[in-house]
Amino acid sequence: MKKQTFTASISQDGELLIAQCLEIDVASQGKSEDEAIDNLKEALELYLEPPQPTVMPKLRKFEVSINSDETAFLSSD
């Protein structure tokens, strides 16, 4: 198992401490700094775990119409 180091920003929110990972937009909370960090570790492990679908997802291609008229995006100031 590979290990990686992350940085957490710790802030107070009422009675709870919020731990937010600065490298990946994941956060968690706890009643103590250690609990907040432990919860953040668990949240990051789940976030970084590769998806393992039980049923293969259905894939479909689709088209989107895009306005190519550049003047539509210019202001009339």
N, C-alpha and C positions, 0 to 999 in steps of 0.2 A: 504494500500500500504506500503510495506516494504522499509525502507531507509537504505543505506549503504554509508560509507565514503570511498573515494578514494583519492589518492595523485596524483597531476599533476606536471609535470616538465614543466616550462615555458621557452622558448628560443626565441630569435629574429631571423627572417629570412627576411631580407630586411625591408620592412615597416610593415610586419605582425608579430604577436606573435603566436607561436605554443604552444599549450597546449597538452601534451602527458600524458595519464594515465599510471602510473607506475605499477599498478596491472594487467591491461588488455591492450593488445596492440591495443589501440584506440587513435587517435589524431585528433585535429581540430585546427582551426586558427581563428584569429580575429584581428581587428585593435587596440584593447586595451586588457589588461589582463582580464578584466571582460567579454568582448565579447568572447575572446578565451575560457574562462572557461564555459560560458553559452553554447557556441557551443559544447564544449566537453561533458557537461552534456547531451545535446540533443543526441549527437552521442552515448554515453553510454546507454541511455535509449532505443534507437533504436536497438543497438547491443544486449542488454540483453533481449529484448522483445521476448517471445517465438514465434516461427514460427507458422503462421496460414494459411496453404495452402488453396486455394480456390478449388483446385482439388487434390484429394488424389494422392500422388506420387506412381509410380509403383516401386515395390521392386523386385530385381532379385539377385540371388546368382550366383557367378562365381568363377572359379578356376584360379589360377596363378601357373605356373611352377617355382619352386625355385631351383637353382643350389645347390645341397647338397654336392658337391665336395669341401671340405674345402681348398684343395691345390690351387684352382683357385683364392683364396683371398690372398695367401702368395706371397711375393715378391721373386724374384730370385736373390737377392743380394749375 
